[in-house]
Amino acid sequence: MSSTPWFWIVVVAVVVLVAVLVAGLLIARRRRISLDESKAADVVEKPKGGGYTATGGIALAPGGEEKTEEPEHPVEDRPETDGQPAVGDDAAVPRDSAQRTVRDVELPEPAEAPEEAAPAPAEEIAPAAGRLERLRGRLGKSRSVFGQSLLGLLGAGDLDEDSWQDVEDTLLMADLGAATTTEIVERLRDELKRRAVRTSEEARAVLQEVLTAALSTDAVRAVRALPHTVDGKKQPAVVLVAGVNGTGKTTTTGKLARVLVAQGSTVVLGAADTFRAAAADQLQTWAERVGAEVVRGKEGADPAAVAFDAVKRGTEAGVDTVLVDTAGRLHTKTGLMDELGKVKRVVEKQAKVDEVLLVLDATTGQNGLMQARVFSEVIDVTGIVLTKLDGTAKGGIVFQVQRELGVPVKLVGLGEGPDDLAPFEPGAFVEALLSS
Ligand SMILES: Nc1nc2c(ncn2[C@@H]2O[C@H](COP(=O)(O)OP(=O)(O)OP(=O)(O)O)[C@@H](O)[C@H]2O)c(=O)[nH]1
């Protein structure tokens, strides 16, 4: 009987143990559920990043310093959900409804382009080749003297002394000068006799031959306006343009610049006519039309300094040609002629002057010759430009000026138009004079 109390003690202990175990299990299970719930809550609150697919382009924002205010998002945009389902989706707009993904933003105005130097206006420049042919009609007045008067006399058959006197007078009137006239008349007489010329066609051929020969010279007629190399460096050709007032220096400089630009050269123009501000303005206008640069000084500035600066600028800029337009000056004014000599000397301190063009107004006739003599003494003229041949019957000055000076006529001006400058070619010139 003494084992009975121990039996009951063991039973009670087992029951208590089982109760404790059951209670423990229940508590543990409850805790696990609460952990699971917090996890689920996390899922709802945190939008998932993975699996995001953009439905539009990338929103652009203005760059630079300009700030644009963020536009207010309308409810339906739902940008905060990244396009994914979220709490309250059903209460708002279905997530598969169209979403605006590109925001309209103000783009900054493009900054205004800085003002550039005047662009070269694309002006049509007539080709220099064949200009004399094209402009032959401009020689109208001279043509009537040579073509009609001379051919009329020579084509009439055997000439008596009176007729030869008329031929001589006609040539003198056309400004060929006494010496050239005598020479031409003698050659004509010889040739007509030697060839036993009978028809006006034959007479015309002889006249053409004799006049062309009288204009021919061994001197080079090409204008030295292309660059050359000095000590391995490119040096622009320097061309000085001189003459008395109003002969057409500035116009010729502008016309020549056009010819050069049309042939692919780059040009700097020097406005060394500092007497008249209008002259520099005039040159500037020519320059703008072809896109050339102008170097000019203040009114009354030393023309030699302006010419020097122009050549310096042209050399630094690596252009092909520097054309220097000088002020008109009377050949009789010693002071002005000295000044011109100085212009040339000063320029030559930095670069050789390759071409000295003397501009003569064909309408002034014999006076042009006097001018040419004086200018040649002062600045060693290398080429003549005979302008205004379109307005005179005295085209014969061409013959005389070459003969007297031994300097070739290189260019002729046949009008006020920008392309009315032609190279001088004896054959084409005589042909134009004799054309009907
Ligand atoms: N008909 C005709 N007129 C010309 C020709 N060349 C120039 N001229 C005109 O002659 C006038 C004087 O020309 P400019 O170029 O100003 O003469 P410039 O020698 O520079 O004048 P200054 O600077 O005053 O000495 C202008 O009206 C020109 O249009 C030409 O070949 N034919």
The ligand as an SDF file (V2000), in Angstrom:
LIG
                    3D

 32 34  0  0  0  0  0  0  0  0999 V2000
   31.6090  105.3770 -118.0220 N   0  0  0  0  0  0  0  0  0  0  0  0
   32.5370  104.9910 -117.1560 C   0  0  0  0  0  0  0  0  0  0  0  0
   32.5820  105.5520 -115.9510 N   0  0  0  0  0  0  0  0  0  0  0  0
   33.5450  105.1250 -115.0850 C   0  0  0  0  0  0  0  0  0  0  0  0
   34.4880  104.1400 -115.4460 C   0  0  0  0  0  0  0  0  0  0  0  0
   35.3080  103.9610 -114.3630 N   0  0  0  0  0  0  0  0  0  0  0  0
   34.8930  104.8100 -113.4030 C   0  0  0  0  0  0  0  0  0  0  0  0
   33.8360  105.5220 -113.8230 N   0  0  0  0  0  0  0  0  0  0  0  0
   33.0940  106.5450 -113.1110 C   0  0  0  0  0  0  0  0  0  0  0  0
   33.9590  107.6370 -112.8280 O   0  0  0  0  0  0  0  0  0  0  0  0
   33.5520  108.2890 -111.6540 C   0  0  0  0  0  0  0  0  0  0  0  0
   34.7590  108.4630 -110.7200 C   0  0  0  0  0  0  0  0  0  0  0  0
   35.1630  107.1810 -110.3220 O   0  0  0  0  0  0  0  0  0  0  0  0
   35.9520  106.9630 -108.9360 P   0  0  0  0  0  0  0  0  0  0  0  0
   36.2720  105.5260 -108.8900 O   0  0  0  0  0  0  0  0  0  0  0  0
   35.2420  107.5680 -107.7950 O   0  0  0  0  0  0  0  0  0  0  0  0
   37.2290  107.7990 -109.2280 O   0  0  0  0  0  0  0  0  0  0  0  0
   38.4810  108.0580 -108.2770 P   0  0  0  0  0  0  0  0  0  0  0  0
   39.6400  108.1530 -109.1860 O   0  0  0  0  0  0  0  0  0  0  0  0
   38.5630  107.0520 -107.2160 O   0  0  0  0  0  0  0  0  0  0  0  0
   38.1120  109.4610 -107.6610 O   0  0  0  0  0  0  0  0  0  0  0  0
   38.8940  110.2970 -106.5330 P   0  0  0  0  0  0  0  0  0  0  0  0
   39.0190  109.4160 -105.3590 O   0  0  0  0  0  0  0  0  0  0  0  0
   38.0320  111.4840 -106.2920 O   0  0  0  0  0  0  0  0  0  0  0  0
   40.1900  110.6860 -107.1030 O   0  0  0  0  0  0  0  0  0  0  0  0
   32.4650  107.4200 -111.0410 C   0  0  0  0  0  0  0  0  0  0  0  0
   31.2230  107.9810 -111.3330 O   0  0  0  0  0  0  0  0  0  0  0  0
   32.6080  106.1070 -111.7520 C   0  0  0  0  0  0  0  0  0  0  0  0
   31.4260  105.3910 -111.8560 O   0  0  0  0  0  0  0  0  0  0  0  0
   34.3910  103.5610 -116.7490 C   0  0  0  0  0  0  0  0  0  0  0  0
   35.1730  102.7040 -117.1530 O   0  0  0  0  0  0  0  0  0  0  0  0
   33.4120  104.0200 -117.5490 N   0  0  0  0  0  0  0  0  0  0  0  0
  1  2  1  0
  2  3  2  0
  2 32  1  0
  3  4  1  0
  4  5  2  0
  4  8  1  0
  5  6  1  0
  5 30  1  0
  6  7  2  0
  7  8  1  0
  8  9  1  0
  9 10  1  0
  9 28  1  0
 10 11  1  0
 11 12  1  0
 11 26  1  0
 12 13  1  0
 13 14  1  0
 14 15  2  0
 14 16  1  0
 14 17  1  0
 17 18  1  0
 18 19  2  0
 18 20  1  0
 18 21  1  0
 21 22  1  0
 22 23  2  0
 22 24  1  0
 22 25  1  0
 26 27  1  0
 26 28  1  0
 28 29  1  0
 30 31  2  0
 30 32  1  0
M  END
$$$$
